[in-house]
Amino acid sequence: MNEREKETLRVRLISVAFVCLALAIFQPMGLAELGGMVYVHLLAILMLGVAMCYVTELLVKYILRMPATLDNGVNYIIKRNLRFQLINTPLEALLICTYFHYPMSAIGAPDPLSPMGFLKTLLLLAFCSFAIGLYWRYKFRSRYLALELEETKRLNERLHTMQQQAELRAAAARAAQPATPHDEPAQPSPLAQATPTIVLTGTTSETVTVQLDHLLYIEAVGNYSKVFQWSDGQVRCDMLRATSRQMEEDLRVCPTIIRCHRAYLVNLHQVEQIVTHAGAMQLVLCHTHESIPVSRSRMSAVKQAVRC
């Protein structure tokens, strides 16, 4: 068991123990009638409650498709934990009522599985879940933010290294191009194609020629795409009647041009800095210093592209 698994188990134990403490204090469903045996039953509830937490974890991970990862930001983790609580609370209430149904029935006490018994247990657990959620959110939020800032720092370092390597390859390609007489046209060597061009076409006869290393980003506007590139010391904007999905297909030849948002494709070689704040990510572009948003569903892909 690694450190992360140990910490998860510790969190589950503390949370369920808090619920058991509340049951011991308030004793809903007439638990006082069990006398001293109620503490033995609460110990069993502690073990079963922890097991139910892991069942809920599987439901959130595979049914809601929300794995426990920081790749999507701190707000994603907060939303995931909220969904965990919304699922886990009624399941735990049902577990407790079902468990106490048998010992309570044996002594002729009211059935905990009755609608009123379940409602009382659910309300108590909802209060406990709210209090526990506030506690863990306060406890872990600063840690998540610190981890996020550290990760952003590493991503920016990797991004700058990637851009420097691309510049060195381009410089080496230009230096390797053989000199030619003035009266003969230059024949570019394969290495000289470090900054290739591509012709983007739309659904009409219009085309846009793009030098890939100078492409900044592409923005989808309805059925049109705006192509922004750095040309002659200024930003040039061309518009094509084509969807960003079509543009993405045409630009697959360049792995540094990736989709970061439903409406944006961005060239990582033209990203000056990656900025994160409270779980949101933005890409600050060179030259223009514009900020391009990164959707939560695309955060992992952007991070993976920078790390590669």
Secondary structure by P-SEA (a helix, b strand, c coil): ccaaaaaaaaaaaaaaaaaaaaaaacccccccccccaaaaaaaaaaaaaaaaaaaaaaaaaccccccccccccaaaaaaaaaaaaaaaaaaaaaaaaaaaaaaaaaacccccccaaaaaaaaaaaaaaaaaaaaaaaaacaaaaaaaaaaaaaaaaaaaaaaaaaaaaaaaaaaaabbbbccccccccccccccbbbbbbbccccbbbbbccccccbbbbcccbbbbbbbcccbbbbbbccccaaaaaaaaccccccccccccccccccccccccccccbbbbbbccccbbbbbcccaaaaaaaaaac
